[in-house]
Amino acid sequence: MVCLFNKIGRLSFTIYLCHVYVINFLNSQNALTHNWYVNWTIITIISVALVWLIDKILPKKIGKYIGL
């Protein structure tokens, strides 16, 4: 569990940067609800998963330019 929090902490700035794009995408797809807690959970899970995937795929040389 501590390892998970360390990883999220290391990627937190990139998660912060990409969550706006996740919100915009979900809004364009009418995927958000009127319940803020459900929206927060969906946006957080998608943002963390997206950044984690990008961190695994992109080389470290490119990652440093996008906040990884």
C-alpha positions, 0 to 999 in steps of 0.5 A: 500500500505504501508503494502505491502511495509513493507511486501516486505521489511521484506522478501527482503533478502529471495527474494534476495536469491531465485531470482537466483533459479527462473532465473535458472528455467525460463532459463531451461524452455526457458521462458525468453524473449529478453526484459529485462523489461519483464524478470525483471517483471516476475522474480520479481513477481514470486520471491515475490510470492514464498517467500510470499507463503513459509513465509505463509506455513513454521513455524517461527522456520524453517523460521528463518534459511532460512532468513524469 
